[in-house]
Amino acid sequence: MDNQDLLERIQSLVEEEHRLRDAAGSDDGGGDSTARLAQLEAQLDQCWDLLRQRRAKRDAGENPDDASARPVSEVEGYRQ
């Protein structure tokens, strides 16, 4: 997956997140949408982390394709 693919994936996840949040505002926000939102947030964190890794490798003169997605448990623990 290259940077453009990652950016497109991020955009797709963000659009789905917005749709779910909008729908949750108009109903009771059931458990399914809450679980899906948590899943989306975790996937977004992974995608952003991978994009940062790829950019850092490129900037350091390394191969960005050597970057790999980190587990959710790792990226969820990062401080913003």
N, CA, C and O atoms as a Maestro MAE file, in Angstrom:
{
 s_m_m2io_version
 :::
 2.0.0
}

f_m_ct {
 s_m_title
 :::
 protein
 m_atom[320] {
  # First column is atom index #
  i_m_mmod_type
  r_m_x_coord
  r_m_y_coord
  r_m_z_coord
  i_m_residue_number
  s_m_chain_name
  s_m_pdb_residue_name
  s_m_pdb_atom_name
  i_m_atomic_number
  :::
  1 25 0.852 -1.172 0.000 1 A "MET " " N  " 7
  2 3 0.000 0.000 0.000 1 A "MET " " CA " 6
  3 2 0.899 1.237 0.000 1 A "MET " " C  " 6
  4 15 1.751 1.385 0.877 1 A "MET " " O  " 8
  5 25 0.717 2.113 -0.965 2 A "ASP " " N  " 7
  6 3 1.523 3.336 -1.011 2 A "ASP " " CA " 6
  7 2 0.794 4.474 -0.291 2 A "ASP " " C  " 6
  8 15 -0.322 4.293 0.196 2 A "ASP " " O  " 8
  9 25 1.427 5.634 -0.228 3 A "ASN " " N  " 7
  10 3 0.858 6.763 0.510 3 A "ASN " " CA " 6
  11 2 -0.511 7.164 -0.028 3 A "ASN " " C  " 6
  12 15 -1.419 7.462 0.748 3 A "ASN " " O  " 8
  13 25 -0.665 7.172 -1.341 4 A "GLN " " N  " 7
  14 3 -1.957 7.559 -1.917 4 A "GLN " " CA " 6
  15 2 -3.048 6.565 -1.528 4 A "GLN " " C  " 6
  16 15 -4.169 6.961 -1.210 4 A "GLN " " O  " 8
  17 25 -2.718 5.277 -1.555 5 A "ASP " " N  " 7
  18 3 -3.685 4.263 -1.126 5 A "ASP " " CA " 6
  19 2 -4.076 4.473 0.338 5 A "ASP " " C  " 6
  20 15 -5.246 4.362 0.702 5 A "ASP " " O  " 8
  21 25 -3.089 4.775 1.162 6 A "LEU " " N  " 7
  22 3 -3.352 5.026 2.578 6 A "LEU " " CA " 6
  23 2 -4.248 6.246 2.776 6 A "LEU " " C  " 6
  24 15 -5.183 6.216 3.577 6 A "LEU " " O  " 8
  25 25 -3.959 7.303 2.051 7 A "LEU " " N  " 7
  26 3 -4.781 8.515 2.161 7 A "LEU " " CA " 6
  27 2 -6.213 8.257 1.714 7 A "LEU " " C  " 6
  28 15 -7.155 8.772 2.316 7 A "LEU " " O  " 8
  29 25 -6.380 7.465 0.666 8 A "GLU " " N  " 7
  30 3 -7.729 7.117 0.209 8 A "GLU " " CA " 6
  31 2 -8.447 6.256 1.240 8 A "GLU " " C  " 6
  32 15 -9.644 6.432 1.468 8 A "GLU " " O  " 8
  33 25 -7.730 5.330 1.862 9 A "ARG " " N  " 7
  34 3 -8.314 4.481 2.906 9 A "ARG " " CA " 6
  35 2 -8.720 5.340 4.107 9 A "ARG " " C  " 6
  36 15 -9.798 5.155 4.671 9 A "ARG " " O  " 8
  37 25 -7.864 6.266 4.487 10 A "ILE " " N  " 7
  38 3 -8.182 7.170 5.597 10 A "ILE " " CA " 6
  39 2 -9.435 7.969 5.277 10 A "ILE " " C  " 6
  40 15 -10.322 8.100 6.121 10 A "ILE " " O  " 8
  41 25 -9.514 8.498 4.074 11 A "GLN " " N  " 7
  42 3 -10.685 9.287 3.676 11 A "GLN " " CA " 6
  43 2 -11.958 8.453 3.738 11 A "GLN " " C  " 6
  44 15 -12.996 8.929 4.196 11 A "GLN " " O  " 8
  45 25 -11.875 7.223 3.283 12 A "SER " " N  " 7
  46 3 -13.029 6.326 3.321 12 A "SER " " CA " 6
  47 2 -13.476 6.049 4.757 12 A "SER " " C  " 6
  48 15 -14.669 6.067 5.059 12 A "SER " " O  " 8
  49 25 -12.509 5.794 5.635 13 A "LEU " " N  " 7
  50 3 -12.832 5.541 7.040 13 A "LEU " " CA " 6
  51 2 -13.431 6.772 7.705 13 A "LEU " " C  " 6
  52 15 -14.374 6.660 8.488 13 A "LEU " " O  " 8
  53 25 -12.887 7.950 7.396 14 A "VAL " " N  " 7
  54 3 -13.404 9.200 7.971 14 A "VAL " " CA " 6
  55 2 -14.841 9.441 7.499 14 A "VAL " " C  " 6
  56 15 -15.691 9.851 8.290 14 A "VAL " " O  " 8
  57 25 -15.113 9.191 6.227 15 A "GLU " " N  " 7
  58 3 -16.471 9.375 5.716 15 A "GLU " " CA " 6
  59 2 -17.454 8.445 6.422 15 A "GLU " " C  " 6
  60 15 -18.558 8.856 6.782 15 A "GLU " " O  " 8
  61 25 -17.045 7.177 6.620 16 A "GLU " " N  " 7
  62 3 -17.913 6.246 7.327 16 A "GLU " " CA " 6
  63 2 -18.119 6.683 8.772 16 A "GLU " " C  " 6
  64 15 -19.227 6.594 9.302 16 A "GLU " " O  " 8
  65 25 -17.046 7.157 9.408 17 A "GLU " " N  " 7
  66 3 -17.145 7.644 10.779 17 A "GLU " " CA " 6
  67 2 -18.144 8.802 10.861 17 A "GLU " " C  " 6
  68 15 -18.977 8.839 11.766 17 A "GLU " " O  " 8
  69 25 -18.063 9.736 9.929 18 A "HIS " " N  " 7
  70 3 -18.986 10.879 9.937 18 A "HIS " " CA " 6
  71 2 -20.427 10.422 9.735 18 A "HIS " " C  " 6
  72 15 -21.338 10.918 10.398 18 A "HIS " " O  " 8
  73 25 -20.632 9.471 8.815 19 A "ARG " " N  " 7
  74 3 -21.992 8.966 8.591 19 A "ARG " " CA " 6
  75 2 -22.549 8.341 9.872 19 A "ARG " " C  " 6
  76 15 -23.698 8.588 10.238 19 A "ARG " " O  " 8
  77 25 -21.736 7.535 10.549 20 A "LEU " " N  " 7
  78 3 -22.193 6.893 11.782 20 A "LEU " " CA " 6
  79 2 -22.474 7.919 12.873 20 A "LEU " " C  " 6
  80 15 -23.466 7.804 13.592 20 A "LEU " " O  " 8
  81 25 -21.611 8.913 12.997 21 A "ARG " " N  " 7
  82 3 -21.832 9.942 14.026 21 A "ARG " " CA " 6
  83 2 -23.086 10.754 13.728 21 A "ARG " " C  " 6
  84 15 -23.840 11.095 14.639 21 A "ARG " " O  " 8
  85 25 -23.310 11.064 12.446 22 A "ASP " " N  " 7
  86 3 -24.528 11.790 12.068 22 A "ASP " " CA " 6
  87 2 -25.767 10.960 12.369 22 A "ASP " " C  " 6
  88 15 -26.760 11.475 12.883 22 A "ASP " " O  " 8
  89 25 -25.704 9.666 12.046 23 A "ALA " " N  " 7
  90 3 -26.837 8.772 12.304 23 A "ALA " " CA " 6
  91 2 -27.070 8.608 13.796 23 A "ALA " " C  " 6
  92 15 -28.217 8.531 14.238 23 A "ALA " " O  " 8
  93 25 -26.003 8.555 14.572 24 A "ALA " " N  " 7
  94 3 -26.127 8.404 16.022 24 A "ALA " " CA " 6
  95 2 -26.790 9.631 16.632 24 A "ALA " " C  " 6
  96 15 -27.477 9.524 17.648 24 A "ALA " " O  " 8
  97 25 -26.593 10.783 16.026 25 A "GLY " " N  " 7
  98 3 -27.202 12.006 16.530 25 A "GLY " " CA " 6
  99 2 -28.694 12.048 16.294 25 A "GLY " " C  " 6
  100 15 -29.412 12.793 16.962 25 A "GLY " " O  " 8
  101 25 -29.171 11.248 15.341 26 A "SER " " N  " 7
  102 3 -30.594 11.280 15.016 26 A "SER " " CA " 6
  103 2 -31.365 10.100 15.602 26 A "SER " " C  " 6
  104 15 -32.584 10.030 15.448 26 A "SER " " O  " 8
  105 25 -30.673 9.163 16.277 27 A "ASP " " N  " 7
  106 3 -31.359 8.050 16.929 27 A "ASP " " CA " 6
  107 2 -30.687 7.751 18.263 27 A "ASP " " C  " 6
  108 15 -29.977 8.594 18.811 27 A "ASP " " O  " 8
  109 25 -30.914 6.546 18.781 28 A "ASP " " N  " 7
  110 3 -30.377 6.210 20.100 28 A "ASP " " CA " 6
  111 2 -28.907 5.814 20.072 28 A "ASP " " C  " 6
  112 15 -28.323 5.566 21.127 28 A "ASP " " O  " 8
  113 25 -28.284 5.747 18.876 29 A "GLY " " N  " 7
  114 3 -26.865 5.433 18.763 29 A "GLY " " CA " 6
  115 2 -26.524 4.024 19.180 29 A "GLY " " C  " 6
  116 15 -25.435 3.791 19.706 29 A "GLY " " O  " 8
  117 25 -27.411 3.082 18.965 30 A "GLY " " N  " 7
  118 3 -27.276 1.684 19.364 30 A "GLY " " CA " 6
  119 2 -25.859 1.139 19.491 30 A "GLY " " C  " 6
  120 15 -24.889 1.739 19.028 30 A "GLY " " O  " 8
  121 25 -25.777 -0.009 20.131 31 A "GLY " " N  " 7
  122 3 -24.501 -0.642 20.403 31 A "GLY " " CA " 6
  123 2 -23.709 -0.980 19.167 31 A "GLY " " C  " 6
  124 15 -22.480 -0.910 19.183 31 A "GLY " " O  " 8
  125 25 -24.395 -1.351 18.078 32 A "ASP " " N  " 7
  126 3 -23.678 -1.700 16.850 32 A "ASP " " CA " 6
  127 2 -22.891 -0.518 16.315 32 A "ASP " " C  " 6
  128 15 -21.737 -0.670 15.915 32 A "ASP " " O  " 8
  129 25 -23.503 0.661 16.304 33 A "SER " " N  " 7
  130 3 -22.791 1.826 15.776 33 A "SER " " CA " 6
  131 2 -21.667 2.258 16.722 33 A "SER " " C  " 6
  132 15 -20.630 2.742 16.268 33 A "SER " " O  " 8
  133 25 -21.862 2.089 18.010 34 A "THR " " N  " 7
  134 3 -20.812 2.426 18.976 34 A "THR " " CA " 6
  135 2 -19.613 1.510 18.791 34 A "THR " " C  " 6
  136 15 -18.468 1.962 18.811 34 A "THR " " O  " 8
  137 25 -19.879 0.228 18.613 35 A "ALA " " N  " 7
  138 3 -18.793 -0.737 18.393 35 A "ALA " " CA " 6
  139 2 -18.085 -0.440 17.079 35 A "ALA " " C  " 6
  140 15 -16.858 -0.498 17.007 35 A "ALA " " O  " 8
  141 25 -18.849 -0.125 16.047 36 A "ARG " " N  " 7
  142 3 -18.243 0.168 14.744 36 A "ARG " " CA " 6
  143 2 -17.409 1.442 14.819 36 A "ARG " " C  " 6
  144 15 -16.336 1.505 14.220 36 A "ARG " " O  " 8
  145 25 -17.874 2.447 15.534 37 A "LEU " " N  " 7
  146 3 -17.095 3.682 15.691 37 A "LEU " " CA " 6
  147 2 -15.757 3.401 16.368 37 A "LEU " " C  " 6
  148 15 -14.727 3.940 15.962 37 A "LEU " " O  " 8
  149 25 -15.770 2.565 17.393 38 A "ALA " " N  " 7
  150 3 -14.520 2.215 18.068 38 A "ALA " " CA " 6
  151 2 -13.585 1.493 17.111 38 A "ALA " " C  " 6
  152 15 -12.377 1.728 17.116 38 A "ALA " " O  " 8
  153 25 -14.141 0.622 16.299 39 A "GLN " " N  " 7
  154 3 -13.357 -0.109 15.302 39 A "GLN " " CA " 6
  155 2 -12.768 0.850 14.268 39 A "GLN " " C  " 6
  156 15 -11.601 0.725 13.897 39 A "GLN " " O  " 8
  157 25 -13.564 1.793 13.809 40 A "LEU " " N  " 7
  158 3 -13.097 2.783 12.839 40 A "LEU " " CA " 6
  159 2 -11.973 3.635 13.413 40 A "LEU " " C  " 6
  160 15 -10.977 3.895 12.738 40 A "LEU " " O  " 8
  161 25 -12.132 4.065 14.650 41 A "GLU " " N  " 7
  162 3 -11.101 4.890 15.280 41 A "GLU " " CA " 6
  163 2 -9.786 4.128 15.386 41 A "GLU " " C  " 6
  164 15 -8.718 4.699 15.168 41 A "GLU " " O  " 8
  165 25 -9.859 2.847 15.718 42 A "ALA " " N  " 7
  166 3 -8.646 2.026 15.808 42 A "ALA " " CA " 6
  167 2 -7.993 1.873 14.439 42 A "ALA " " C  " 6
  168 15 -6.772 1.972 14.314 42 A "ALA " " O  " 8
  169 25 -8.806 1.633 13.411 43 A "GLN " " N  " 7
  170 3 -8.264 1.502 12.059 43 A "GLN " " CA " 6
  171 2 -7.648 2.802 11.583 43 A "GLN " " C  " 6
  172 15 -6.606 2.797 10.928 43 A "GLN " " O  " 8
  173 25 -8.285 3.915 11.909 44 A "LEU " " N  " 7
  174 3 -7.729 5.217 11.538 44 A "LEU " " CA " 6
  175 2 -6.389 5.456 12.220 44 A "LEU " " C  " 6
  176 15 -5.448 5.945 11.595 44 A "LEU " " O  " 8
  177 25 -6.304 5.113 13.492 45 A "ASP " " N  " 7
  178 3 -5.031 5.267 14.206 45 A "ASP " " CA " 6
  179 2 -3.937 4.442 13.533 45 A "ASP " " C  " 6
  180 15 -2.809 4.911 13.382 45 A "ASP " " O  " 8
  181 25 -4.266 3.223 13.133 46 A "GLN " " N  " 7
  182 3 -3.281 2.371 12.456 46 A "GLN " " CA " 6
  183 2 -2.856 2.980 11.120 46 A "GLN " " C  " 6
  184 15 -1.669 3.006 10.794 46 A "GLN " " O  " 8
  185 25 -3.822 3.463 10.355 47 A "CYS " " N  " 7
  186 3 -3.508 4.048 9.047 47 A "CYS " " CA " 6
  187 2 -2.634 5.289 9.191 47 A "CYS " " C  " 6
  188 15 -1.647 5.441 8.471 47 A "CYS " " O  " 8
  189 25 -2.995 6.183 10.123 48 A "TRP " " N  " 7
  190 3 -2.197 7.392 10.326 48 A "TRP " " CA " 6
  191 2 -0.783 7.041 10.769 48 A "TRP " " C  " 6
  192 15 0.185 7.653 10.318 48 A "TRP " " O  " 8
  193 25 -0.667 6.052 11.657 49 A "ASP " " N  " 7
  194 3 0.652 5.624 12.124 49 A "ASP " " CA " 6
  195 2 1.482 5.081 10.960 49 A "ASP " " C  " 6
  196 15 2.661 5.410 10.829 49 A "ASP " " O  " 8
  197 25 0.874 4.258 10.125 50 A "LEU " " N  " 7
  198 3 1.593 3.691 8.986 50 A "LEU " " CA " 6
  199 2 2.024 4.792 8.017 50 A "LEU " " C  " 6
  200 15 3.134 4.755 7.487 50 A "LEU " " O  " 8
  201 25 1.151 5.764 7.787 51 A "LEU " " N  " 7
  202 3 1.507 6.877 6.902 51 A "LEU " " CA " 6
  203 2 2.691 7.662 7.480 51 A "LEU " " C  " 6
  204 15 3.606 8.033 6.745 51 A "LEU " " O  " 8
  205 25 2.674 7.915 8.793 52 A "ARG " " N  " 7
  206 3 3.793 8.619 9.430 52 A "ARG " " CA " 6
  207 2 5.084 7.815 9.306 52 A "ARG " " C  " 6
  208 15 6.146 8.375 9.032 52 A "ARG " " O  " 8
  209 25 4.990 6.506 9.508 53 A "GLN " " N  " 7
  210 3 6.167 5.647 9.363 53 A "GLN " " CA " 6
  211 2 6.731 5.728 7.949 53 A "GLN " " C  " 6
  212 15 7.940 5.869 7.764 53 A "GLN " " O  " 8
  213 25 5.856 5.638 6.957 54 A "ARG " " N  " 7
  214 3 6.290 5.673 5.559 54 A "ARG " " CA " 6
  215 2 6.981 7.001 5.239 54 A "ARG " " C  " 6
  216 15 8.024 7.031 4.585 54 A "ARG " " O  " 8
  217 25 6.383 8.096 5.709 55 A "ARG " " N  " 7
  218 3 6.973 9.408 5.445 55 A "ARG " " CA " 6
  219 2 8.318 9.558 6.145 55 A "ARG " " C  " 6
  220 15 9.256 10.120 5.579 55 A "ARG " " O  " 8
  221 25 8.414 9.056 7.369 56 A "ALA " " N  " 7
  222 3 9.677 9.137 8.110 56 A "ALA " " CA " 6
  223 2 10.766 8.322 7.422 56 A "ALA " " C  " 6
  224 15 11.910 8.767 7.329 56 A "ALA " " O  " 8
  225 25 10.420 7.141 6.945 57 A "LYS " " N  " 7
  226 3 11.405 6.311 6.238 57 A "LYS " " CA " 6
  227 2 11.860 7.002 4.958 57 A "LYS " " C  " 6
  228 15 13.052 7.025 4.651 57 A "LYS " " O  " 8
  229 25 10.924 7.558 4.222 58 A "ARG " " N  " 7
  230 3 11.278 8.266 2.988 58 A "ARG " " CA " 6
  231 2 12.200 9.440 3.295 58 A "ARG " " C  " 6
  232 15 13.206 9.635 2.615 58 A "ARG " " O  " 8
  233 25 11.857 10.224 4.323 59 A "ASP " " N  " 7
  234 3 12.671 11.382 4.696 59 A "ASP " " CA " 6
  235 2 14.068 10.985 5.166 59 A "ASP " " C  " 6
  236 15 15.015 11.761 5.036 59 A "ASP " " O  " 8
  237 25 14.193 9.774 5.712 60 A "ALA " " N  " 7
  238 3 15.486 9.286 6.193 60 A "ALA " " CA " 6
  239 2 16.258 8.553 5.100 60 A "ALA " " C  " 6
  240 15 17.328 8.001 5.355 60 A "ALA " " O  " 8
  241 25 15.714 8.549 3.882 61 A "GLY " " N  " 7
  242 3 16.386 7.892 2.770 61 A "GLY " " CA " 6
  243 2 16.200 6.385 2.752 61 A "GLY " " C  " 6
  244 15 16.906 5.674 2.037 61 A "GLY " " O  " 8
  245 25 15.252 5.899 3.538 62 A "GLU " " N  " 7
  246 3 14.962 4.470 3.578 62 A "GLU " " CA " 6
  247 2 13.775 4.155 2.680 62 A "GLU " " C  " 6
  248 15 13.116 5.057 2.163 62 A "GLU " " O  " 8
  249 25 13.511 2.874 2.504 63 A "ASN " " N  " 7
  250 3 12.408 2.417 1.663 63 A "ASN " " CA " 6
  251 2 11.099 2.490 2.449 63 A "ASN " " C  " 6
  252 15 10.951 1.786 3.448 63 A "ASN " " O  " 8
  253 25 10.149 3.321 2.027 64 A "PRO " " N  " 7
  254 3 8.870 3.428 2.744 64 A "PRO " " CA " 6
  255 2 8.093 2.112 2.756 64 A "PRO " " C  " 6
  256 15 7.264 1.890 3.639 64 A "PRO " " O  " 8
  257 25 8.355 1.244 1.785 65 A "ASP " " N  " 7
  258 3 7.644 -0.030 1.727 65 A "ASP " " CA " 6
  259 2 8.058 -0.973 2.857 65 A "ASP " " C  " 6
  260 15 7.418 -2.002 3.073 65 A "ASP " " O  " 8
  261 25 9.123 -0.626 3.575 66 A "ASP " " N  " 7
  262 3 9.549 -1.434 4.712 66 A "ASP " " CA " 6
  263 2 8.713 -1.148 5.962 66 A "ASP " " C  " 6
  264 15 8.818 -1.874 6.951 66 A "ASP " " O  " 8
  265 25 7.895 -0.111 5.930 67 A "ALA " " N  " 7
  266 3 7.026 0.209 7.061 67 A "ALA " " CA " 6
  267 2 5.905 -0.824 7.125 67 A "ALA " " C  " 6
  268 15 5.467 -1.349 6.102 67 A "ALA " " O  " 8
  269 25 5.457 -1.101 8.329 68 A "SER " " N  " 7
  270 3 4.358 -2.054 8.480 68 A "SER " " CA " 6
  271 2 3.393 -1.558 9.551 68 A "SER " " C  " 6
  272 15 3.764 -0.831 10.472 68 A "SER " " O  " 8
  273 25 2.145 -1.980 9.394 69 A "ALA " " N  " 7
  274 3 1.114 -1.579 10.349 69 A "ALA " " CA " 6
  275 2 1.424 -2.175 11.717 69 A "ALA " " C  " 6
  276 15 1.754 -3.355 11.838 69 A "ALA " " O  " 8
  277 25 1.313 -1.350 12.728 70 A "ARG " " N  " 7
  278 3 1.522 -1.796 14.104 70 A "ARG " " CA " 6
  279 2 0.188 -2.268 14.670 70 A "ARG " " C  " 6
  280 15 -0.870 -1.858 14.191 70 A "ARG " " O  " 8
  281 25 0.233 -3.125 15.685 71 A "PRO " " N  " 7
  282 3 -1.012 -3.606 16.290 71 A "PRO " " CA " 6
  283 2 -1.804 -2.464 16.922 71 A "PRO " " C  " 6
  284 15 -1.237 -1.466 17.368 71 A "PRO " " O  " 8
  285 25 -3.106 -2.630 16.950 72 A "VAL " " N  " 7
  286 3 -3.989 -1.627 17.539 72 A "VAL " " CA " 6
  287 2 -3.577 -1.341 18.978 72 A "VAL " " C  " 6
  288 15 -3.592 -0.188 19.409 72 A "VAL " " O  " 8
  289 25 -3.212 -2.373 19.717 73 A "SER " " N  " 7
  290 3 -2.843 -2.188 21.122 73 A "SER " " CA " 6
  291 2 -1.658 -1.238 21.268 73 A "SER " " C  " 6
  292 15 -1.530 -0.552 22.282 73 A "SER " " O  " 8
  293 25 -0.800 -1.200 20.265 74 A "GLU " " N  " 7
  294 3 0.354 -0.306 20.323 74 A "GLU " " CA " 6
  295 2 -0.022 1.120 19.920 74 A "GLU " " C  " 6
  296 15 0.317 2.069 20.629 74 A "GLU " " O  " 8
  297 25 -0.710 1.282 18.804 75 A "VAL " " N  " 7
  298 3 -1.023 2.643 18.335 75 A "VAL " " CA " 6
  299 2 -2.081 3.324 19.189 75 A "VAL " " C  " 6
  300 15 -2.119 4.553 19.247 75 A "VAL " " O  " 8
  301 25 -2.934 2.565 19.849 76 A "GLU " " N  " 7
  302 3 -3.945 3.157 20.721 76 A "GLU " " CA " 6
  303 2 -3.321 3.751 21.978 76 A "GLU " " C  " 6
  304 15 -3.933 4.597 22.630 76 A "GLU " " O  " 8
  305 25 -2.119 3.320 22.325 77 A "GLY " " N  " 7
  306 3 -1.471 3.812 23.528 77 A "GLY " " CA " 6
  307 2 -0.666 5.079 23.322 77 A "GLY " " C  " 6
  308 15 -0.130 5.628 24.285 77 A "GLY " " O  " 8
  309 25 -0.568 5.562 22.082 78 A "TYR " " N  " 7
  310 3 0.208 6.767 21.811 78 A "TYR " " CA " 6
  311 2 -0.485 7.979 22.386 78 A "TYR " " C  " 6
  312 15 -1.713 8.056 22.415 78 A "TYR " " O  " 8
  313 25 0.315 8.922 22.842 79 A "ARG " " N  " 7
  314 3 -0.223 10.199 23.324 79 A "ARG " " CA " 6
  315 2 -0.272 11.177 22.162 79 A "ARG " " C  " 6
  316 15 0.626 11.206 21.321 79 A "ARG " " O  " 8
  317 25 -1.315 11.964 22.127 80 A "GLN " " N  " 7
  318 3 -1.472 12.947 21.055 80 A "GLN " " CA " 6
  319 2 -0.788 14.233 21.412 80 A "GLN " " C  " 6
  320 15 -0.812 15.182 20.629 80 A "GLN " " O  " 8
  :::
 }
 m_bond[319] {
  # First column is bond index #
  i_m_from
  i_m_to
  i_m_order
  :::
  1 1 2 1
  2 2 3 1
  3 3 4 2
  4 3 5 1
  5 5 6 1
  6 6 7 1
  7 7 8 2
  8 7 9 1
  9 9 10 1
  10 10 11 1
  11 11 12 2
  12 11 13 1
  13 13 14 1
  14 14 15 1
  15 15 16 2
  16 15 17 1
  17 17 18 1
  18 18 19 1
  19 19 20 2
  20 19 21 1
  21 21 22 1
  22 22 23 1
  23 23 24 2
  24 23 25 1
  25 25 26 1
  26 26 27 1
  27 27 28 2
  28 27 29 1
  29 29 30 1
  30 30 31 1
  31 31 32 2
  32 31 33 1
  33 33 34 1
  34 34 35 1
  35 35 36 2
  36 35 37 1
  37 37 38 1
  38 38 39 1
  39 39 40 2
  40 39 41 1
  41 41 42 1
  42 42 43 1
  43 43 44 2
  44 43 45 1
  45 45 46 1
  46 46 47 1
  47 47 48 2
  48 47 49 1
  49 49 50 1
  50 50 51 1
  51 51 52 2
  52 51 53 1
  53 53 54 1
  54 54 55 1
  55 55 56 2
  56 55 57 1
  57 57 58 1
  58 58 59 1
  59 59 60 2
  60 59 61 1
  61 61 62 1
  62 62 63 1
  63 63 64 2
  64 63 65 1
  65 65 66 1
  66 66 67 1
  67 67 68 2
  68 67 69 1
  69 69 70 1
  70 70 71 1
  71 71 72 2
  72 71 73 1
  73 73 74 1
  74 74 75 1
  75 75 76 2
  76 75 77 1
  77 77 78 1
  78 78 79 1
  79 79 80 2
  80 79 81 1
  81 81 82 1
  82 82 83 1
  83 83 84 2
  84 83 85 1
  85 85 86 1
  86 86 87 1
  87 87 88 2
  88 87 89 1
  89 89 90 1
  90 90 91 1
  91 91 92 2
  92 91 93 1
  93 93 94 1
  94 94 95 1
  95 95 96 2
  96 95 97 1
  97 97 98 1
  98 98 99 1
  99 99 100 2
  100 99 101 1
  101 101 102 1
  102 102 103 1
  103 103 104 2
  104 103 105 1
  105 105 106 1
  106 106 107 1
  107 107 108 2
  108 107 109 1
  109 109 110 1
  110 110 111 1
  111 111 112 2
  112 111 113 1
  113 113 114 1
  114 114 115 1
  115 115 116 2
  116 115 117 1
  117 117 118 1
  118 118 119 1
  119 119 120 2
  120 119 121 1
  121 121 122 1
  122 122 123 1
  123 123 124 2
  124 123 125 1
  125 125 126 1
  126 126 127 1
  127 127 128 2
  128 127 129 1
  129 129 130 1
  130 130 131 1
  131 131 132 2
  132 131 133 1
  133 133 134 1
  134 134 135 1
  135 135 136 2
  136 135 137 1
  137 137 138 1
  138 138 139 1
  139 139 140 2
  140 139 141 1
  141 141 142 1
  142 142 143 1
  143 143 144 2
  144 143 145 1
  145 145 146 1
  146 146 147 1
  147 147 148 2
  148 147 149 1
  149 149 150 1
  150 150 151 1
  151 151 152 2
  152 151 153 1
  153 153 154 1
  154 154 155 1
  155 155 156 2
  156 155 157 1
  157 157 158 1
  158 158 159 1
  159 159 160 2
  160 159 161 1
  161 161 162 1
  162 162 163 1
  163 163 164 2
  164 163 165 1
  165 165 166 1
  166 166 167 1
  167 167 168 2
  168 167 169 1
  169 169 170 1
  170 170 171 1
  171 171 172 2
  172 171 173 1
  173 173 174 1
  174 174 175 1
  175 175 176 2
  176 175 177 1
  177 177 178 1
  178 178 179 1
  179 179 180 2
  180 179 181 1
  181 181 182 1
  182 182 183 1
  183 183 184 2
  184 183 185 1
  185 185 186 1
  186 186 187 1
  187 187 188 2
  188 187 189 1
  189 189 190 1
  190 190 191 1
  191 191 192 2
  192 191 193 1
  193 193 194 1
  194 194 195 1
  195 195 196 2
  196 195 197 1
  197 197 198 1
  198 198 199 1
  199 199 200 2
  200 199 201 1
  201 201 202 1
  202 202 203 1
  203 203 204 2
  204 203 205 1
  205 205 206 1
  206 206 207 1
  207 207 208 2
  208 207 209 1
  209 209 210 1
  210 210 211 1
  211 211 212 2
  212 211 213 1
  213 213 214 1
  214 214 215 1
  215 215 216 2
  216 215 217 1
  217 217 218 1
  218 218 219 1
  219 219 220 2
  220 219 221 1
  221 221 222 1
  222 222 223 1
  223 223 224 2
  224 223 225 1
  225 225 226 1
  226 226 227 1
  227 227 228 2
  228 227 229 1
  229 229 230 1
  230 230 231 1
  231 231 232 2
  232 231 233 1
  233 233 234 1
  234 234 235 1
  235 235 236 2
  236 235 237 1
  237 237 238 1
  238 238 239 1
  239 239 240 2
  240 239 241 1
  241 241 242 1
  242 242 243 1
  243 243 244 2
  244 243 245 1
  245 245 246 1
  246 246 247 1
  247 247 248 2
  248 247 249 1
  249 249 250 1
  250 250 251 1
  251 251 252 2
  252 251 253 1
  253 253 254 1
  254 254 255 1
  255 255 256 2
  256 255 257 1
  257 257 258 1
  258 258 259 1
  259 259 260 2
  260 259 261 1
  261 261 262 1
  262 262 263 1
  263 263 264 2
  264 263 265 1
  265 265 266 1
  266 266 267 1
  267 267 268 2
  268 267 269 1
  269 269 270 1
  270 270 271 1
  271 271 272 2
  272 271 273 1
  273 273 274 1
  274 274 275 1
  275 275 276 2
  276 275 277 1
  277 277 278 1
  278 278 279 1
  279 279 280 2
  280 279 281 1
  281 281 282 1
  282 282 283 1
  283 283 284 2
  284 283 285 1
  285 285 286 1
  286 286 287 1
  287 287 288 2
  288 287 289 1
  289 289 290 1
  290 290 291 1
  291 291 292 2
  292 291 293 1
  293 293 294 1
  294 294 295 1
  295 295 296 2
  296 295 297 1
  297 297 298 1
  298 298 299 1
  299 299 300 2
  300 299 301 1
  301 301 302 1
  302 302 303 1
  303 303 304 2
  304 303 305 1
  305 305 306 1
  306 306 307 1
  307 307 308 2
  308 307 309 1
  309 309 310 1
  310 310 311 1
  311 311 312 2
  312 311 313 1
  313 313 314 1
  314 314 315 1
  315 315 316 2
  316 315 317 1
  317 317 318 1
  318 318 319 1
  319 319 320 2
  :::
 }
}
